[in-house]
Amino acid sequence: MKGEQKTLAERLEGLVRSFTDEIVEFLKTIPFIEKCIPLLSLIAMARPAIIGVVILTPAASGFLATDGFPPFKESILGIICLVLAVASAHIFNDFCDEKVDRINKRTQNRPLVLGLITRRTALIASIILSLLSLVVAFFINIACTLFLALGIFLIFTYSTKLKRTKIGFLPPALAAFFIPLGAFAAYNGSSAFSLVAIVIGLSGFFFELVPYWSQTLPDTKGDRKRGLKTIAVCIGARKTAFSIFLSFIISLFFLLYLYKITILSIAFLLFTSIGGGGVILFMVWFIYKPSPKNALLVYFLSLSFIGIVSLIIIAETAYFNIDKYFNLAEKILLFLKEKLLY
């Protein structure tokens, strides 16, 4: 069995390398590609794939806040300010983690470690993106701007002071709590502290601990070398795995509670229960064998789960307003027809 797994891993690695080689060869043919390396490095540091998953939760919150039909202007501006803020946080995190990234094998191919971009450029880009996100949020409303500013402050405090400490999980978890509240505030400032918003925020708080702790487990060796007191270094891999397990169960409880207090149907309840149960089963195995590979699997499984749940929330709430979407599509088509014909 082990031999088969190793063979499969080698085949997958070879497949990834073949795709990478093709991309590299293609990029070499693009004129002035060398001048684009800093920009491409910033895009890589922003982690577009993770941004896509991160914005799904506030998007789902927005659909719940408006019963499935969020205003177009606030939705577009909200997505833009979130993308800018999350990209800024990721770039700043890499800026602060450069020394640790040189030690940990998992992070040794990051742009700053490879020298593809200077620290000064990364820092300036991060600051500009965060300021732009606040400017965009201001055009939504003051409440949304304040929540976003609080989230940015928490993440920057985390990256500079608390990340490699026992309480390093608190700033990102608190940010995950306030993001849904900010999404509700974007559409109606007074609804930011409604029961639905708070339940989503609590689910986000405990859920954030799952990818956070599972992602730090593979870095334990490098963190221990530098004398950093992360939770994995302090309590060990198995206890960290058990903490991840408990956090996911609490987060799942709050998610399931949404079925009782919102318009979500039995389909949401069934998928969340079955999908969450599957993740829990794997986490039981993870507690038994808390290896770095299993930790990364928990990381990707948890993000995939919350991404799909968010999409179901969006689809279900939108379905209850299907007639409004048809009317909107009809108006857009008539507008385009008038512009094209006349």
C-alpha angles and dihedrals in degrees: 000000000000090000091053092050091050092049091050091048091051091049092050092048089050090050092051091048091051091053090045092051091051091051092048092051090049093049091052089063094057113099116242091010090145091063090051095057095094091050093046088048091054090050090051091048090051089060100219094195092057091045088057091057094041095056092051093075096054088041089056089047089053092053091050091047091056099034092250103315111083118183112263098231096050091044095054094044090046093053092048095050092046093049090049093046095047092045089051091050093050093049092047090048091056089047091056095041100050096112094047091044089059090060102041113077093215093061103037093103096059116125097247092050091049092049094241091133134021123248090237093056092048093050094048091048091050093051093047093049093049092049091048090051090055092049091052091046089053089063089059099050142296095260092056090047092053093050091048092048089051091050092049091049092051094049094046090049089050094051096046104036118007110030098098096041136090091262095042090115094065102077097050091042091051090047089053088052094051097043095075089045088054090049090054090046090054090066100029121004093204092057094060091098098039119132093255092051092049093047091051089046093052091048089050092049094056094036092055089062090063100063091031096057095035091053093050095051095077088052094057094105094054093042091052091050091055092045093245117160104221119159091255091053092047103044103018135244099287096050089046089052090051090050089053089050093052093045092053093050092052091047090049091052091057091046092053090048088064088072089065098047103036140050092262114133136227089270090068091048093049097048094043090050096045096038092044090048090055092052090048091053091054090047090056087058089045090057089053092047111022096180123157090249092054090045091057090047089054088049094054094039093053094047091047091050096051091044092055092044090053091050090051090051090050093047095046097047091044090051091063087059098041092129091057091052091050090051090049092049090049091052091049092050092049090049092050091046092053092048094047097044098041 
